[in-house]
Amino acid sequence: GRDWAAIRKRMRELGVGRYWIEGEPGGPARFRCTLPVAGQRGVAQQFEAEGEDALQAAETALRRAALWKATESE
């Protein structure tokens, strides 16, 4: 499912606060996003990744965010 609808759905599920994409359309890109830290108001954890395109970068960053979120809630 390499599409932005799936990425947006994943971001909603994870609770992504903000995200940024840097790079040229269709070219190498960097994706950054923040997730709130549970129980700490106003504190966010940032994740970023680079990829051959923005979609690949987003997928990688969100994988990292999901792993962090899984361990953070323990």
CHARMM-style PDB file with segment names, atoms N, HN, CA, C and O in Angstrom:
ATOM      1  N   GLY     1       0.816  -1.202   0.000  1.00  0.00      PROA
ATOM      2  CA  GLY     1       0.000   0.000   0.000  1.00  0.00      PROA
ATOM      3  C   GLY     1       0.853   1.257   0.000  1.00  0.00      PROA
ATOM      4  O   GLY     1       0.885   1.998   0.982  1.00  0.00      PROA
ATOM      5  N   ARG     2       1.546   1.491  -1.116  1.00  0.00      PROA
ATOM      6  HN  ARG     2       1.519   0.889  -1.914  1.00  0.00      PROA
ATOM      7  CA  ARG     2       2.387   2.686  -1.208  1.00  0.00      PROA
ATOM      8  C   ARG     2       1.563   3.876  -1.690  1.00  0.00      PROA
ATOM      9  O   ARG     2       1.603   4.234  -2.867  1.00  0.00      PROA
ATOM     10  N   ASP     3       0.827   4.475  -0.784  1.00  0.00      PROA
ATOM     11  HN  ASP     3       0.795   4.184   0.172  1.00  0.00      PROA
ATOM     12  CA  ASP     3       0.085   5.677  -1.168  1.00  0.00      PROA
ATOM     13  C   ASP     3      -0.090   6.583   0.040  1.00  0.00      PROA
ATOM     14  O   ASP     3       0.031   6.154   1.187  1.00  0.00      PROA
ATOM     15  N   TRP     4      -0.375   7.836  -0.247  1.00  0.00      PROA
ATOM     16  HN  TRP     4      -0.472   8.184  -1.179  1.00  0.00      PROA
ATOM     17  CA  TRP     4      -0.467   8.825   0.830  1.00  0.00      PROA
ATOM     18  C   TRP     4      -1.679   8.627   1.722  1.00  0.00      PROA
ATOM     19  O   TRP     4      -1.659   9.023   2.888  1.00  0.00      PROA
ATOM     20  N   ALA     5      -2.748   8.013   1.186  1.00  0.00      PROA
ATOM     21  HN  ALA     5      -2.764   7.691   0.239  1.00  0.00      PROA
ATOM     22  CA  ALA     5      -3.926   7.761   2.026  1.00  0.00      PROA
ATOM     23  C   ALA     5      -3.540   6.835   3.176  1.00  0.00      PROA
ATOM     24  O   ALA     5      -3.957   7.046   4.314  1.00  0.00      PROA
ATOM     25  N   ALA     6      -2.742   5.811   2.876  1.00  0.00      PROA
ATOM     26  HN  ALA     6      -2.403   5.640   1.951  1.00  0.00      PROA
ATOM     27  CA  ALA     6      -2.282   4.870   3.908  1.00  0.00      PROA
ATOM     28  C   ALA     6      -1.353   5.574   4.900  1.00  0.00      PROA
ATOM     29  O   ALA     6      -1.412   5.316   6.102  1.00  0.00      PROA
ATOM     30  N   ILE     7      -0.500   6.458   4.392  1.00  0.00      PROA
ATOM     31  HN  ILE     7      -0.452   6.667   3.415  1.00  0.00      PROA
ATOM     32  CA  ILE     7       0.423   7.204   5.261  1.00  0.00      PROA
ATOM     33  C   ILE     7      -0.367   8.109   6.208  1.00  0.00      PROA
ATOM     34  O   ILE     7      -0.088   8.159   7.406  1.00  0.00      PROA
ATOM     35  N   ARG     8      -1.354   8.820   5.662  1.00  0.00      PROA
ATOM     36  HN  ARG     8      -1.581   8.779   4.689  1.00  0.00      PROA
ATOM     37  CA  ARG     8      -2.165   9.716   6.503  1.00  0.00      PROA
ATOM     38  C   ARG     8      -2.927   8.932   7.575  1.00  0.00      PROA
ATOM     39  O   ARG     8      -3.035   9.377   8.717  1.00  0.00      PROA
ATOM     40  N   LYS     9      -3.450   7.768   7.201  1.00  0.00      PROA
ATOM     41  HN  LYS     9      -3.362   7.406   6.273  1.00  0.00      PROA
ATOM     42  CA  LYS     9      -4.165   6.910   8.149  1.00  0.00      PROA
ATOM     43  C   LYS     9      -3.213   6.478   9.265  1.00  0.00      PROA
ATOM     44  O   LYS     9      -3.571   6.509  10.442  1.00  0.00      PROA
ATOM     45  N   ARG    10      -2.010   6.078   8.891  1.00  0.00      PROA
ATOM     46  HN  ARG    10      -1.718   6.052   7.935  1.00  0.00      PROA
ATOM     47  CA  ARG    10      -1.003   5.634   9.865  1.00  0.00      PROA
ATOM     48  C   ARG    10      -0.636   6.785  10.810  1.00  0.00      PROA
ATOM     49  O   ARG    10      -0.482   6.586  12.015  1.00  0.00      PROA
ATOM     50  N   MET    11      -0.500   7.985  10.247  1.00  0.00      PROA
ATOM     51  HN  MET    11      -0.625   8.146   9.268  1.00  0.00      PROA
ATOM     52  CA  MET    11      -0.165   9.140  11.083  1.00  0.00      PROA
ATOM     53  C   MET    11      -1.273   9.405  12.100  1.00  0.00      PROA
ATOM     54  O   MET    11      -0.990   9.716  13.257  1.00  0.00      PROA
ATOM     55  N   ARG    12      -2.529   9.283  11.678  1.00  0.00      PROA
ATOM     56  HN  ARG    12      -2.759   9.030  10.738  1.00  0.00      PROA
ATOM     57  CA  ARG    12      -3.653   9.466  12.609  1.00  0.00      PROA
ATOM     58  C   ARG    12      -3.611   8.409  13.709  1.00  0.00      PROA
ATOM     59  O   ARG    12      -3.803   8.722  14.884  1.00  0.00      PROA
ATOM     60  N   GLU    13      -3.356   7.150  13.323  1.00  0.00      PROA
ATOM     61  HN  GLU    13      -3.200   6.896  12.369  1.00  0.00      PROA
ATOM     62  CA  GLU    13      -3.306   6.054  14.297  1.00  0.00      PROA
ATOM     63  C   GLU    13      -2.209   6.285  15.337  1.00  0.00      PROA
ATOM     64  O   GLU    13      -2.405   6.016  16.522  1.00  0.00      PROA
ATOM     65  N   LEU    14      -1.060   6.782  14.889  1.00  0.00      PROA
ATOM     66  HN  LEU    14      -0.901   7.001  13.926  1.00  0.00      PROA
ATOM     67  CA  LEU    14       0.074   7.000  15.791  1.00  0.00      PROA
ATOM     68  C   LEU    14      -0.085   8.273  16.623  1.00  0.00      PROA
ATOM     69  O   LEU    14       0.542   8.418  17.672  1.00  0.00      PROA
ATOM     70  N   GLY    15      -0.928   9.196  16.145  1.00  0.00      PROA
ATOM     71  HN  GLY    15      -1.437   9.078  15.292  1.00  0.00      PROA
ATOM     72  CA  GLY    15      -1.112  10.459  16.846  1.00  0.00      PROA
ATOM     73  C   GLY    15      -0.077  11.504  16.471  1.00  0.00      PROA
ATOM     74  O   GLY    15       0.287  12.348  17.290  1.00  0.00      PROA
ATOM     75  N   VAL    16       0.401  11.448  15.223  1.00  0.00      PROA
ATOM     76  HN  VAL    16       0.106  10.763  14.558  1.00  0.00      PROA
ATOM     77  CA  VAL    16       1.399  12.413  14.762  1.00  0.00      PROA
ATOM     78  C   VAL    16       0.847  13.828  14.911  1.00  0.00      PROA
ATOM     79  O   VAL    16      -0.260  14.130  14.467  1.00  0.00      PROA
ATOM     80  N   GLY    17       1.648  14.693  15.550  1.00  0.00      PROA
ATOM     81  HN  GLY    17       2.548  14.447  15.911  1.00  0.00      PROA
ATOM     82  CA  GLY    17       1.221  16.074  15.750  1.00  0.00      PROA
ATOM     83  C   GLY    17       1.469  16.925  14.521  1.00  0.00      PROA
ATOM     84  O   GLY    17       0.552  17.542  13.978  1.00  0.00      PROA
ATOM     85  N   ARG    18       2.725  16.952  14.087  1.00  0.00      PROA
ATOM     86  HN  ARG    18       3.470  16.451  14.528  1.00  0.00      PROA
ATOM     87  CA  ARG    18       3.093  17.764  12.922  1.00  0.00      PROA
ATOM     88  C   ARG    18       4.038  16.958  12.061  1.00  0.00      PROA
ATOM     89  O   ARG    18       4.699  16.032  12.530  1.00  0.00      PROA
ATOM     90  N   TYR    19       4.091  17.331  10.778  1.00  0.00      PROA
ATOM     91  HN  TYR    19       3.554  18.083  10.397  1.00  0.00      PROA
ATOM     92  CA  TYR    19       5.077  16.687   9.914  1.00  0.00      PROA
ATOM     93  C   TYR    19       5.564  17.657   8.857  1.00  0.00      PROA
ATOM     94  O   TYR    19       4.881  18.619   8.506  1.00  0.00      PROA
ATOM     95  N   TRP    20       6.762  17.385   8.357  1.00  0.00      PROA
ATOM     96  HN  TRP    20       7.317  16.604   8.642  1.00  0.00      PROA
ATOM     97  CA  TRP    20       7.398  18.212   7.340  1.00  0.00      PROA
ATOM     98  C   TRP    20       7.991  17.294   6.284  1.00  0.00      PROA
ATOM     99  O   TRP    20       8.434  16.184   6.581  1.00  0.00      PROA
ATOM    100  N   ILE    21       7.992  17.770   5.057  1.00  0.00      PROA
ATOM    101  HN  ILE    21       7.633  18.671   4.816  1.00  0.00      PROA
ATOM    102  CA  ILE    21       8.657  17.049   3.974  1.00  0.00      PROA
ATOM    103  C   ILE    21       9.612  18.024   3.310  1.00  0.00      PROA
ATOM    104  O   ILE    21       9.223  19.132   2.939  1.00  0.00      PROA
ATOM    105  N   GLU    22      10.864  17.608   3.162  1.00  0.00      PROA
ATOM    106  HN  GLU    22      11.179  16.709   3.463  1.00  0.00      PROA
ATOM    107  CA  GLU    22      11.861  18.428   2.474  1.00  0.00      PROA
ATOM    108  C   GLU    22      12.351  17.660   1.264  1.00  0.00      PROA
ATOM    109  O   GLU    22      12.567  16.449   1.330  1.00  0.00      PROA
ATOM    110  N   GLY    23      12.526  18.370   0.156  1.00  0.00      PROA
ATOM    111  HN  GLY    23      12.350  19.353   0.103  1.00  0.00      PROA
ATOM    112  CA  GLY    23      13.048  17.729  -1.047  1.00  0.00      PROA
ATOM    113  C   GLY    23      12.217  18.091  -2.261  1.00  0.00      PROA
ATOM    114  O   GLY    23      11.165  18.722  -2.155  1.00  0.00      PROA
ATOM    115  N   GLU    24      12.709  17.682  -3.411  1.00  0.00      PROA
ATOM    116  HN  GLU    24      13.564  17.170  -3.497  1.00  0.00      PROA
ATOM    117  CA  GLU    24      12.008  17.964  -4.661  1.00  0.00      PROA
ATOM    118  C   GLU    24      10.951  16.891  -4.919  1.00  0.00      PROA
ATOM    119  O   GLU    24      11.175  15.720  -4.611  1.00  0.00      PROA
ATOM    120  N   PRO    25       9.800  17.275  -5.480  1.00  0.00      PROA
ATOM    121  CA  PRO    25       8.771  16.281  -5.794  1.00  0.00      PROA
ATOM    122  C   PRO    25       9.331  15.174  -6.693  1.00  0.00      PROA
ATOM    123  O   PRO    25       9.956  15.453  -7.717  1.00  0.00      PROA
ATOM    124  N   GLY    26       9.105  13.934  -6.305  1.00  0.00      PROA
ATOM    125  HN  GLY    26       8.597  13.707  -5.473  1.00  0.00      PROA
ATOM    126  CA  GLY    26       9.559  12.801  -7.104  1.00  0.00      PROA
ATOM    127  C   GLY    26      11.026  12.447  -6.920  1.00  0.00      PROA
ATOM    128  O   GLY    26      11.506  11.466  -7.488  1.00  0.00      PROA
ATOM    129  N   GLY    27      11.747  13.250  -6.122  1.00  0.00      PROA
ATOM    130  HN  GLY    27      11.357  14.047  -5.661  1.00  0.00      PROA
ATOM    131  CA  GLY    27      13.167  12.996  -5.909  1.00  0.00      PROA
ATOM    132  C   GLY    27      13.451  12.646  -4.465  1.00  0.00      PROA
ATOM    133  O   GLY    27      12.529  12.453  -3.673  1.00  0.00      PROA
ATOM    134  N   PRO    28      14.747  12.562  -4.115  1.00  0.00      PROA
ATOM    135  CA  PRO    28      15.120  12.250  -2.740  1.00  0.00      PROA
ATOM    136  C   PRO    28      14.467  13.234  -1.765  1.00  0.00      PROA
ATOM    137  O   PRO    28      14.364  14.429  -2.043  1.00  0.00      PROA
ATOM    138  N   ALA    29      14.032  12.712  -0.630  1.00  0.00      PROA
ATOM    139  HN  ALA    29      14.115  11.741  -0.404  1.00  0.00      PROA
ATOM    140  CA  ALA    29      13.305  13.557   0.313  1.00  0.00      PROA
ATOM    141  C   ALA    29      13.613  13.158   1.744  1.00  0.00      PROA
ATOM    142  O   ALA    29      14.080  12.054   2.022  1.00  0.00      PROA
ATOM    143  N   ARG    30      13.336  14.091   2.641  1.00  0.00      PROA
ATOM    144  HN  ARG    30      12.956  14.988   2.415  1.00  0.00      PROA
ATOM    145  CA  ARG    30      13.419  13.838   4.080  1.00  0.00      PROA
ATOM    146  C   ARG    30      12.035  14.100   4.658  1.00  0.00      PROA
ATOM    147  O   ARG    30      11.387  15.095   4.333  1.00  0.00      PROA
ATOM    148  N   PHE    31      11.599  13.199   5.511  1.00  0.00      PROA
ATOM    149  HN  PHE    31      12.126  12.391   5.775  1.00  0.00      PROA
ATOM    150  CA  PHE    31      10.304  13.326   6.180  1.00  0.00      PROA
ATOM    151  C   PHE    31      10.560  13.414   7.672  1.00  0.00      PROA
ATOM    152  O   PHE    31      11.321  12.620   8.225  1.00  0.00      PROA
ATOM    153  N   ARG    32       9.926  14.378   8.325  1.00  0.00      PROA
ATOM    154  HN  ARG    32       9.307  15.023   7.876  1.00  0.00      PROA
ATOM    155  CA  ARG    32      10.029  14.522   9.779  1.00  0.00      PROA
ATOM    156  C   ARG    32       8.634  14.582  10.357  1.00  0.00      PROA
ATOM    157  O   ARG    32       7.716  15.134   9.750  1.00  0.00      PROA
ATOM    158  N   CYS    33       8.484  14.001  11.549  1.00  0.00      PROA
ATOM    159  HN  CYS    33       9.230  13.553  12.042  1.00  0.00      PROA
ATOM    160  CA  CYS    33       7.195  14.113  12.231  1.00  0.00      PROA
ATOM    161  C   CYS    33       7.419  14.106  13.734  1.00  0.00      PROA
ATOM    162  O   CYS    33       8.467  13.676  14.214  1.00  0.00      PROA
ATOM    163  N   THR    34       6.427  14.586  14.469  1.00  0.00      PROA
ATOM    164  HN  THR    34       5.575  14.936  14.079  1.00  0.00      PROA
ATOM    165  CA  THR    34       6.515  14.585  15.929  1.00  0.00      PROA
ATOM    166  C   THR    34       5.343  13.814  16.518  1.00  0.00      PROA
ATOM    167  O   THR    34       4.231  13.831  15.989  1.00  0.00      PROA
ATOM    168  N   LEU    35       5.621  13.141  17.621  1.00  0.00      PROA
ATOM    169  HN  LEU    35       6.524  13.126  18.051  1.00  0.00      PROA
ATOM    170  CA  LEU    35       4.595  12.437  18.391  1.00  0.00      PROA
ATOM    171  C   LEU    35       4.639  12.959  19.815  1.00  0.00      PROA
ATOM    172  O   LEU    35       5.719  13.139  20.378  1.00  0.00      PROA
ATOM    173  N   PRO    36       3.472  13.203  20.403  1.00  0.00      PROA
ATOM    174  CA  PRO    36       3.463  13.645  21.795  1.00  0.00      PROA
ATOM    175  C   PRO    36       3.988  12.546  22.712  1.00  0.00      PROA
ATOM    176  O   PRO    36       3.757  11.361  22.469  1.00  0.00      PROA
ATOM    177  N   VAL    37       4.691  12.943  23.759  1.00  0.00      PROA
ATOM    178  HN  VAL    37       4.879  13.906  23.956  1.00  0.00      PROA
ATOM    179  CA  VAL    37       5.184  11.989  24.753  1.00  0.00      PROA
ATOM    180  C   VAL    37       4.097  11.813  25.808  1.00  0.00      PROA
ATOM    181  O   VAL    37       3.628  12.789  26.393  1.00  0.00      PROA
ATOM    182  N   ALA    38       3.701  10.570  26.048  1.00  0.00      PROA
ATOM    183  HN  ALA    38       4.083   9.777  25.572  1.00  0.00      PROA
ATOM    184  CA  ALA    38       2.610  10.272  26.985  1.00  0.00      PROA
ATOM    185  C   ALA    38       2.900  10.844  28.371  1.00  0.00      PROA
ATOM    186  O   ALA    38       3.982  10.650  28.926  1.00  0.00      PROA
ATOM    187  N   GLY    39       1.913  11.551  28.914  1.00  0.00      PROA
ATOM    188  HN  GLY    39       1.035  11.708  28.463  1.00  0.00      PROA
ATOM    189  CA  GLY    39       2.029  12.057  30.273  1.00  0.00      PROA
ATOM    190  C   GLY    39       2.910  13.286  30.434  1.00  0.00      PROA
ATOM    191  O   GLY    39       3.124  13.755  31.552  1.00  0.00      PROA
ATOM    192  N   GLN    40       3.425  13.815  29.321  1.00  0.00      PROA
ATOM    193  HN  GLN    40       3.251  13.435  28.412  1.00  0.00      PROA
ATOM    194  CA  GLN    40       4.271  15.013  29.411  1.00  0.00      PROA
ATOM    195  C   GLN    40       3.724  16.080  28.475  1.00  0.00      PROA
ATOM    196  O   GLN    40       4.027  16.099  27.282  1.00  0.00      PROA
ATOM    197  N   ARG    41       2.923  16.954  29.033  1.00  0.00      PROA
ATOM    198  HN  ARG    41       2.676  16.938  30.002  1.00  0.00      PROA
ATOM    199  CA  ARG    41       2.287  18.008  28.247  1.00  0.00      PROA
ATOM    200  C   ARG    41       3.311  18.888  27.544  1.00  0.00      PROA
ATOM    201  O   ARG    41       4.272  19.356  28.154  1.00  0.00      PROA
ATOM    202  N   GLY    42       3.091  19.101  26.266  1.00  0.00      PROA
ATOM    203  HN  GLY    42       2.311  18.721  25.770  1.00  0.00      PROA
ATOM    204  CA  GLY    42       3.966  19.988  25.511  1.00  0.00      PROA
ATOM    205  C   GLY    42       5.299  19.379  25.117  1.00  0.00      PROA
ATOM    206  O   GLY    42       6.154  20.069  24.563  1.00  0.00      PROA
ATOM    207  N   VAL    43       5.491  18.086  25.396  1.00  0.00      PROA
ATOM    208  HN  VAL    43       4.796  17.525  25.846  1.00  0.00      PROA
ATOM    209  CA  VAL    43       6.743  17.423  25.024  1.00  0.00      PROA
ATOM    210  C   VAL    43       6.469  16.496  23.847  1.00  0.00      PROA
ATOM    211  O   VAL    43       5.510  15.724  23.861  1.00  0.00      PROA
ATOM    212  N   ALA    44       7.322  16.583  22.826  1.00  0.00      PROA
ATOM    213  HN  ALA    44       8.101  17.211  22.815  1.00  0.00      PROA
ATOM    214  CA  ALA    44       7.146  15.741  21.645  1.00  0.00      PROA
ATOM    215  C   ALA    44       8.464  15.072  21.273  1.00  0.00      PROA
ATOM    216  O   ALA    44       9.545  15.613  21.502  1.00  0.00      PROA
ATOM    217  N   GLN    45       8.343  13.895  20.699  1.00  0.00      PROA
ATOM    218  HN  GLN    45       7.465  13.456  20.512  1.00  0.00      PROA
ATOM    219  CA  GLN    45       9.507  13.155  20.200  1.00  0.00      PROA
ATOM    220  C   GLN    45       9.512  13.310  18.683  1.00  0.00      PROA
ATOM    221  O   GLN    45       8.480  13.132  18.035  1.00  0.00      PROA
ATOM    222  N   GLN    46      10.672  13.642  18.115  1.00  0.00      PROA
ATOM    223  HN  GLN    46      11.510  13.786  18.641  1.00  0.00      PROA
ATOM    224  CA  GLN    46      10.753  13.827  16.664  1.00  0.00      PROA
ATOM    225  C   GLN    46      11.383  12.609  15.998  1.00  0.00      PROA
ATOM    226  O   GLN    46      12.316  12.001  16.522  1.00  0.00      PROA
ATOM    227  N   PHE    47      10.852  12.276  14.842  1.00  0.00      PROA
ATOM    228  HN  PHE    47      10.094  12.770  14.416  1.00  0.00      PROA
ATOM    229  CA  PHE    47      11.378  11.179  14.027  1.00  0.00      PROA
ATOM    230  C   PHE    47      11.643  11.716  12.641  1.00  0.00      PROA
ATOM    231  O   PHE    47      10.893  12.550  12.135  1.00  0.00      PROA
ATOM    232  N   GLU    48      12.713  11.238  12.025  1.00  0.00      PROA
ATOM    233  HN  GLU    48      13.322  10.560  12.436  1.00  0.00      PROA
ATOM    234  CA  GLU    48      12.963  11.642  10.649  1.00  0.00      PROA
ATOM    235  C   GLU    48      13.637  10.518   9.899  1.00  0.00      PROA
ATOM    236  O   GLU    48      14.282   9.648  10.484  1.00  0.00      PROA
ATOM    237  N   ALA    49      13.474  10.557   8.589  1.00  0.00      PROA
ATOM    238  HN  ALA    49      12.950  11.264   8.114  1.00  0.00      PROA
ATOM    239  CA  ALA    49      14.110   9.568   7.730  1.00  0.00      PROA
ATOM    240  C   ALA    49      14.257  10.159   6.342  1.00  0.00      PROA
ATOM    241  O   ALA    49      13.509  11.054   5.947  1.00  0.00      PROA
ATOM    242  N   GLU    50      15.236   9.643   5.608  1.00  0.00      PROA
ATOM    243  HN  GLU    50      15.843   8.916   5.929  1.00  0.00      PROA
ATOM    244  CA  GLU    50      15.421  10.042   4.218  1.00  0.00      PROA
ATOM    245  C   GLU    50      15.052   8.864   3.333  1.00  0.00      PROA
ATOM    246  O   GLU    50      15.145   7.707   3.744  1.00  0.00      PROA
ATOM    247  N   GLY    51      14.633   9.173   2.116  1.00  0.00      PROA
ATOM    248  HN  GLY    51      14.558  10.113   1.782  1.00  0.00      PROA
ATOM    249  CA  GLY    51      14.263   8.118   1.181  1.00  0.00      PROA
ATOM    250  C   GLY    51      14.442   8.572  -0.250  1.00  0.00      PROA
ATOM    251  O   GLY    51      14.739   9.736  -0.516  1.00  0.00      PROA
ATOM    252  N   GLU    52      14.256   7.635  -1.171  1.00  0.00      PROA
ATOM    253  HN  GLU    52      14.014   6.689  -0.954  1.00  0.00      PROA
ATOM    254  CA  GLU    52      14.355   7.954  -2.599  1.00  0.00      PROA
ATOM    255  C   GLU    52      13.252   8.910  -3.015  1.00  0.00      PROA
ATOM    256  O   GLU    52      13.394   9.659  -3.982  1.00  0.00      PROA
ATOM    257  N   ASP    53      12.142   8.878  -2.269  1.00  0.00      PROA
ATOM    258  HN  ASP    53      12.027   8.270  -1.483  1.00  0.00      PROA
ATOM    259  CA  ASP    53      11.062   9.845  -2.477  1.00  0.00      PROA
ATOM    260  C   ASP    53      10.388  10.090  -1.127  1.00  0.00      PROA
ATOM    261  O   ASP    53      10.698   9.431  -0.135  1.00  0.00      PROA
ATOM    262  N   ALA    54       9.474  11.037  -1.110  1.00  0.00      PROA
ATOM    263  HN  ALA    54       9.222  11.572  -1.916  1.00  0.00      PROA
ATOM    264  CA  ALA    54       8.838  11.424   0.156  1.00  0.00      PROA
ATOM    265  C   ALA    54       8.059  10.266   0.776  1.00  0.00      PROA
ATOM    266  O   ALA    54       8.024  10.117   1.998  1.00  0.00      PROA
ATOM    267  N   LEU    55       7.440   9.455  -0.064  1.00  0.00      PROA
ATOM    268  HN  LEU    55       7.468   9.576  -1.056  1.00  0.00      PROA
ATOM    269  CA  LEU    55       6.647   8.338   0.441  1.00  0.00      PROA
ATOM    270  C   LEU    55       7.526   7.323   1.168  1.00  0.00      PROA
ATOM    271  O   LEU    55       7.184   6.856   2.254  1.00  0.00      PROA
ATOM    272  N   GLN    56       8.658   6.990   0.560  1.00  0.00      PROA
ATOM    273  HN  GLN    56       8.936   7.369  -0.322  1.00  0.00      PROA
ATOM    274  CA  GLN    56       9.583   6.044   1.195  1.00  0.00      PROA
ATOM    275  C   GLN    56      10.123   6.615   2.515  1.00  0.00      PROA
ATOM    276  O   GLN    56      10.224   5.903   3.514  1.00  0.00      PROA
ATOM    277  N   ALA    57      10.462   7.891   2.501  1.00  0.00      PROA
ATOM    278  HN  ALA    57      10.380   8.469   1.689  1.00  0.00      PROA
ATOM    279  CA  ALA    57      10.961   8.536   3.717  1.00  0.00      PROA
ATOM    280  C   ALA    57       9.893   8.509   4.811  1.00  0.00      PROA
ATOM    281  O   ALA    57      10.197   8.239   5.973  1.00  0.00      PROA
ATOM    282  N   ALA    58       8.649   8.786   4.439  1.00  0.00      PROA
ATOM    283  HN  ALA    58       8.402   9.005   3.495  1.00  0.00      PROA
ATOM    284  CA  ALA    58       7.550   8.784   5.406  1.00  0.00      PROA
ATOM    285  C   ALA    58       7.339   7.391   5.985  1.00  0.00      PROA
ATOM    286  O   ALA    58       7.156   7.239   7.193  1.00  0.00      PROA
ATOM    287  N   GLU    59       7.364   6.373   5.125  1.00  0.00      PROA
ATOM    288  HN  GLU    59       7.513   6.496   4.143  1.00  0.00      PROA
ATOM    289  CA  GLU    59       7.171   4.996   5.596  1.00  0.00      PROA
ATOM    290  C   GLU    59       8.236   4.627   6.628  1.00  0.00      PROA
ATOM    291  O   GLU    59       7.930   4.032   7.662  1.00  0.00      PROA
ATOM    292  N   THR    60       9.486   4.984   6.339  1.00  0.00      PROA
ATOM    293  HN  THR    60       9.735   5.467   5.499  1.00  0.00      PROA
ATOM    294  CA  THR    60      10.591   4.656   7.247  1.00  0.00      PROA
ATOM    295  C   THR    60      10.453   5.392   8.574  1.00  0.00      PROA
ATOM    296  O   THR    60      10.602   4.794   9.639  1.00  0.00      PROA
ATOM    297  N   ALA    61      10.168   6.687   8.509  1.00  0.00      PROA
ATOM    298  HN  ALA    61      10.047   7.174   7.644  1.00  0.00      PROA
ATOM    299  CA  ALA    61      10.031   7.479   9.734  1.00  0.00      PROA
ATOM    300  C   ALA    61       8.867   6.970  10.588  1.00  0.00      PROA
ATOM    301  O   ALA    61       8.978   6.901  11.812  1.00  0.00      PROA
ATOM    302  N   LEU    62       7.763   6.617   9.948  1.00  0.00      PROA
ATOM    303  HN  LEU    62       7.673   6.672   8.954  1.00  0.00      PROA
ATOM    304  CA  LEU    62       6.597   6.149  10.698  1.00  0.00      PROA
ATOM    305  C   LEU    62       6.833   4.770  11.302  1.00  0.00      PROA
ATOM    306  O   LEU    62       6.288   4.456  12.360  1.00  0.00      PROA
ATOM    307  N   ARG    63       7.646   3.939  10.634  1.00  0.00      PROA
ATOM    308  HN  ARG    63       8.089   4.195   9.775  1.00  0.00      PROA
ATOM    309  CA  ARG    63       8.032   2.649  11.224  1.00  0.00      PROA
ATOM    310  C   ARG    63       8.810   2.885  12.516  1.00  0.00      PROA
ATOM    311  O   ARG    63       8.570   2.230  13.530  1.00  0.00      PROA
ATOM    312  N   ARG    64       9.744   3.832  12.462  1.00  0.00      PROA
ATOM    313  HN  ARG    64       9.940   4.364  11.638  1.00  0.00      PROA
ATOM    314  CA  ARG    64      10.533   4.169  13.655  1.00  0.00      PROA
ATOM    315  C   ARG    64       9.631   4.709  14.762  1.00  0.00      PROA
ATOM    316  O   ARG    64       9.790   4.364  15.933  1.00  0.00      PROA
ATOM    317  N   ALA    65       8.690   5.555  14.375  1.00  0.00      PROA
ATOM    318  HN  ALA    65       8.561   5.835  13.424  1.00  0.00      PROA
ATOM    319  CA  ALA    65       7.769   6.138  15.351  1.00  0.00      PROA
ATOM    320  C   ALA    65       6.909   5.051  15.999  1.00  0.00      PROA
ATOM    321  O   ALA    65       6.664   5.087  17.205  1.00  0.00      PROA
ATOM    322  N   ALA    66       6.455   4.088  15.202  1.00  0.00      PROA
ATOM    323  HN  ALA    66       6.654   4.058  14.222  1.00  0.00      PROA
ATOM    324  CA  ALA    66       5.618   3.005  15.727  1.00  0.00      PROA
ATOM    325  C   ALA    66       6.397   2.148  16.722  1.00  0.00      PROA
ATOM    326  O   ALA    66       5.858   1.744  17.753  1.00  0.00      PROA
ATOM    327  N   LEU    67       7.658   1.872  16.415  1.00  0.00      PROA
ATOM    328  HN  LEU    67       8.095   2.200  15.577  1.00  0.00      PROA
ATOM    329  CA  LEU    67       8.505   1.087  17.328  1.00  0.00      PROA
ATOM    330  C   LEU    67       8.700   1.838  18.642  1.00  0.00      PROA
ATOM    331  O   LEU    67       8.605   1.254  19.721  1.00  0.00      PROA
ATOM    332  N   TRP    68       8.972   3.138  18.539  1.00  0.00      PROA
ATOM    333  HN  TRP    68       9.049   3.612  17.661  1.00  0.00      PROA
ATOM    334  CA  TRP    68       9.163   3.959  19.738  1.00  0.00      PROA
ATOM    335  C   TRP    68       7.891   3.963  20.578  1.00  0.00      PROA
ATOM    336  O   TRP    68       7.938   3.791  21.796  1.00  0.00      PROA
ATOM    337  N   LYS    69       6.752   4.161  19.913  1.00  0.00      PROA
ATOM    338  HN  LYS    69       6.714   4.301  18.923  1.00  0.00      PROA
ATOM    339  CA  LYS    69       5.484   4.238  20.634  1.00  0.00      PROA
ATOM    340  C   LYS    69       5.184   2.920  21.346  1.00  0.00      PROA
ATOM    341  O   LYS    69       4.663   2.920  22.462  1.00  0.00      PROA
ATOM    342  N   ALA    70       5.508   1.806  20.708  1.00  0.00      PROA
ATOM    343  HN  ALA    70       5.930   1.805  19.802  1.00  0.00      PROA
ATOM    344  CA  ALA    70       5.267   0.485  21.304  1.00  0.00      PROA
ATOM    345  C   ALA    70       6.099   0.302  22.576  1.00  0.00      PROA
ATOM    346  O   ALA    70       5.617  -0.271  23.552  1.00  0.00      PROA
ATOM    347  N   THR    71       7.332   0.778  22.569  1.00  0.00      PROA
ATOM    348  HN  THR    71       7.724   1.243  21.776  1.00  0.00      PROA
ATOM    349  CA  THR    71       8.193   0.602  23.742  1.00  0.00      PROA
ATOM    350  C   THR    71       7.926   1.678  24.791  1.00  0.00      PROA
ATOM    351  O   THR    71       8.110   1.445  25.985  1.00  0.00      PROA
ATOM    352  N   GLU    72       7.490   2.864  24.339  1.00  0.00      PROA
ATOM    353  HN  GLU    72       7.341   3.053  23.369  1.00  0.00      PROA
ATOM    354  CA  GLU    72       7.257   3.979  25.254  1.00  0.00      PROA
ATOM    355  C   GLU    72       6.107   3.685  26.208  1.00  0.00      PROA
ATOM    356  O   GLU    72       6.110   4.150  27.348  1.00  0.00      PROA
ATOM    357  N   SER    73       5.132   2.920  25.751  1.00  0.00      PROA
ATOM    358  HN  SER    73       5.130   2.542  24.825  1.00  0.00      PROA
ATOM    359  CA  SER    73       3.927   2.691  26.561  1.00  0.00      PROA
ATOM    360  C   SER    73       4.096   1.550  27.567  1.00  0.00      PROA
ATOM    361  O   SER    73       3.171   1.259  28.325  1.00  0.00      PROA
ATOM    362  N   GLU    74       5.256   0.907  27.584  1.00  0.00      PROA
ATOM    363  HN  GLU    74       6.007   1.144  26.968  1.00  0.00      PROA
ATOM    364  CA  GLU    74       5.474  -0.216  28.513  1.00  0.00      PROA
ATOM    365  C   GLU    74       5.644   0.268  29.943  1.00  0.00      PROA
ATOM    366  OT1 GLU    74       5.835  -0.541  30.850  1.00  0.00      PROA
TER     367      GLU     74
END
